[in-house]
């Protein structure tokens, strides 16, 4: 439609302004312009319309043949020429469009190439792997920026052209040379070796070596990618040391999954419970205990490990062949993955049979010693009572001596009960004071747990007995309303800790001055120097 309107307008202009001698002058540029702008189809259409419009503008109705024959020939030639020009213009238009499209594609390709180069440069710069290119002789021709950092190379020109295998030590040097030989044959190789950085830092590397094909498809250069595995290698060495320690340990070492299934037992563990030649693949944690202890482990031990990170205590394993209980110190710890999630339980368990037997023997000896000591104290008490019998002034001394011997026996009971290692202050006070009054009513004890050393236990028991005896005779325990309170506290930590003990009496009789004073020590000495019965 646009082409027809344009051609009709050109025809009107031709009639108005162009003489008949040049009838086709304006139609030529108009048709070419339509073909150039709108394409070949509109151009051919414009050529036909131009011819028809030109003929219409030249002819006369009163002429017998409408238009002279020469004009018909001219019109025909105009149509043929215009068709050719339209075809040529359309092809030129397509050529221009293709050229523009190719130019755009070229610009896009260049942009993508620049982006790809920038991306590859960024990858090489940020990679922690050492990426190198070698010639076929194994000499360095390229090293990535990231590789230069990890290899501690400040300027690649310092190492360019150096033989790459010379960087490797011991077996790694032979592996590097073998990898280069394989790459020349078109094969890829991997190896692990030790090599120092350019500044001398020792490292372990995982290396991949592969050929780079040239235009003819044959190896032209060699690519080497080295990854620093120093930390991983150290972890593997640590794991190997742990495995050797576990295998050579005389303690029971085992590991189990969170569902209880056992996946590792060392030789000492198998020997302890009688599994030397047994298949341990289907064992669970519960199989190592009697039913009641297995329930306790599932209910208390494993949740404590997950909650607190550790559990230790004395339990009994069972021997798989005989069913005999085996006393052990059971220590359990969690096994976690890299993210810290619990994946199982580990145990280092120590055989306590010898210690249990020694403790039983010690308890037996302590019981026998306590029995014999009580017999000795009873004999001493009897001898003292017989010696002082009949002496009126010595009756009170005899009673005091007997009471002190009883307190001494109570103190030794506490010591023998703890294998002469230590004594609990509250237990010692309970035994020494309970004969003098009801604990919790007349005698009040208050204080934190304190363990006394053996060398002070007997003296402390005698001191408590002396305080309670005086309270029963003259103080708060001599009536029905008084009370005696023994309190103690600890201040400080460790070696600097201090024990403070307080004995306090309330509700006792009023304190009065003594009726008589003590005789001088010299008088006592002179009195006892004489023969018996001279007083």
Protein Blocks (a to p, Z undefined) as FASTA:
>chain_A
ZZmmmmmmmmmmmmmmmcfklmmlmmmmmmmmmmmmnojklmmmmmmmmmmmmmmmmmcf
klmnlpafklmmmmmmmmmmmmmmmmmmmmmmmmmmmmmmmmmmmmmmmmmmmmmmmmmm
mmmmmpmbdcddddfkopafbdcfklmmmnopablklmgoiafklmpghjlmmmmmmmmm
mmmnopacddddddddfkopacdddddddddddfkopafbdcdddddfklmmmmmmmmmm
mmmmmmmpcbdcddddfkopafbdcfklmmmnopmmacfklgcfklmpcfklmmmmmmmm
mmmmmmnopacdddddddfklopacdddddddddddfkopafbdcdddddfklmmmmmmm
mmmmmmmmmmmmmmmmmmmmmmmmmmmgoiaklmmmmmmmmmmmmmmmmmmmmmmmnoom
accfklmmmmmmmmnocehilpccddddddddfklmmmmmmmmmmmmmmmmmmmmmlmmk
bccddddddedehjlpccddddddehiacddddfbdcddfklmmmmmmpcehkZZ
